[in-house]
């Protein structure tokens, strides 16, 4: 089984570093990387994701608000903050 992860982090260097770390783990696929909560919700509407690795402080929509929406709208998606 392959676990599909979406990264949500507004700092590009941290986002790129997390992608590089996760890319080498067998059974893990980083299916996307976004920089704010609005982009998280938009991405989840078009792609299958198992886990969202979610930053708390992001522009436009923070991780707390994004987590609330994910829990209500995308019930199967797990969240790590």
Secondary structure, DSSP 4 states (H G I P E B T S, - for coil): --EEEEEE-S-HHHHHHHHHHHHTSTTEEEEEEESSHHHHHHHHHHS--SEEEE-SS-SSS-HHHHHHHHHHH-TT-EEE-
